[in-house]
Amino acid sequence: MSLYFNSAEEAEAAFYRAFQNLDLALMKQVWSELPEVCCLHPGGGLLLGKQAVLQSWKAIFTKAERPSMVHRCLQATTLGELSVHQVEELIRPGGDPKGKASRVIATNVYRRDRNGWRMLTHHSSLPLTASTTEEFRGRLH
């Protein structure tokens, strides 16, 4: 039986619960069945399609220790059937809540269909240290 997520926020909570608990079965339910599904892990290449995305999560979860993880939505925009969230992730490998956290910034895109809200895109990257417009002056991107 497939889970029904009533909102993008419910789908996002399930995504991070699956990530923190290394739960591939729940992770599978979070993702859309649409062919446009894609994922970018920090430093990785573009993964297209649900099968490739789930293979990457399986590889990440294999032999991993459950991380200590906190996430917070920095900004969300919902327009009709799409919702785009910019999220800060603080990930501590090995489950040590006092260990040094890796800070990751992610963009999560969700789409609503007859089966509720599902993840369409997860793009995560390690942020640069520059934080003001002036620091970016002269850079191409």
C-alpha positions in Angstrom: 0.0 0.0 0.0 1.4 3.4 -1.0 1.5 6.3 1.4 -0.5 9.4 0.5 1.2 12.7 1.3 -1.4 15.5 1.7 1.2 18.3 1.3 4.7 18.9 0.0 5.7 19.4 3.6 4.5 15.9 4.5 6.5 14.4 1.6 9.5 16.4 2.7 9.3 15.1 6.3 9.0 11.6 5.0 12.1 12.1 2.7 14.2 13.3 5.6 12.8 10.5 7.9 13.8 8.0 5.2 17.3 9.6 4.9 17.9 9.7 8.7 16.6 6.1 9.2 18.4 4.7 6.1 14.9 3.5 5.1 15.0 2.6 1.4 11.3 1.4 1.4 10.1 4.8 2.6 12.5 6.6 0.3 10.9 4.7 -2.6 7.5 5.9 -1.6 8.6 9.6 -1.4 9.6 9.8 -5.1 7.3 10.4 -8.0 6.8 7.8 -10.8 7.3 10.5 -13.5 10.1 10.0 -15.9 11.4 13.6 -15.1 12.6 12.5 -11.6 16.2 13.6 -11.0 18.7 13.9 -8.2 22.1 15.5 -7.7 24.1 14.5 -4.6 27.0 16.8 -3.5 29.8 16.4 -6.0 27.9 13.8 -8.0 26.5 13.7 -11.5 22.9 14.1 -12.6 20.8 11.0 -11.9 17.8 10.7 -14.2 14.8 8.5 -13.5 13.5 6.9 -10.3 15.5 3.7 -10.7 18.8 5.5 -11.0 17.8 7.8 -8.0 16.9 4.9 -5.8 20.1 3.0 -6.8 22.0 6.0 -5.5 20.2 6.0 -2.2 20.7 2.2 -1.8 24.4 2.8 -2.3 24.4 5.6 0.2 22.5 3.5 2.8 24.5 0.3 2.3 26.9 -0.1 5.3 26.1 3.5 6.5 25.7 4.3 10.1 22.5 6.1 10.9 23.3 9.8 10.8 22.1 12.5 13.2 20.3 15.0 11.0 18.4 18.2 11.2 16.8 20.0 8.3 15.0 23.3 8.0 13.1 24.8 5.1 14.6 28.2 4.3 12.1 29.2 1.7 9.2 27.5 -0.1 7.1 28.4 -3.1 4.0 26.5 -4.1 2.2 27.3 -7.4 -0.6 24.9 -8.3 0.8 21.4 -8.6 4.4 22.3 -7.9 6.2 23.2 -4.7 9.9 24.2 -4.6 11.7 24.2 -1.2 15.2 25.5 -0.4 16.4 23.5 2.6 19.4 23.6 4.9 20.6 20.1 6.0 22.9 19.6 9.0 24.2 16.0 8.7 26.4 14.3 11.4 27.6 10.9 10.2 27.6 8.1 12.7 24.6 9.5 14.7 26.8 11.7 17.0 24.5 14.7 17.7 27.6 16.6 19.1 29.9 15.8 16.2 30.8 18.3 13.5 27.9 18.7 11.0 28.2 18.9 7.3 26.1 21.8 6.1 24.3 21.0 2.8 21.9 23.3 0.9 19.3 21.5 -1.1 16.5 22.3 -3.5 13.6 19.9 -3.3 10.8 20.0 -5.9 7.5 18.3 -5.3 4.6 17.6 -7.6 1.0 16.8 -6.7 -0.9 14.2 -8.6 -3.8 11.8 -7.9 -1.5 9.9 -5.5 -0.7 13.0 -3.4 2.6 15.0 -3.3 5.8 13.3 -4.4 9.4 14.4 -4.8 10.4 15.2 -8.3 13.9 16.6 -7.8 16.5 16.7 -5.0 19.5 18.8 -5.7 22.0 19.1 -2.9 25.4 20.8 -2.7 27.9 22.0 -0.2 27.5 25.8 0.0 30.2 28.3 -0.7 31.4 30.6 2.1 30.4 33.8 0.2 27.2 35.2 1.6 26.8 38.7 0.1 26.3 40.0 -3.4 29.6 42.0 -3.2 31.5 38.7 -2.6 30.2 37.3 -5.9 31.0 40.4 -8.0 33.2 39.4 -11.0 32.2 35.7 -10.8 30.5 34.1 -13.8 28.0 32.1 -11.7 
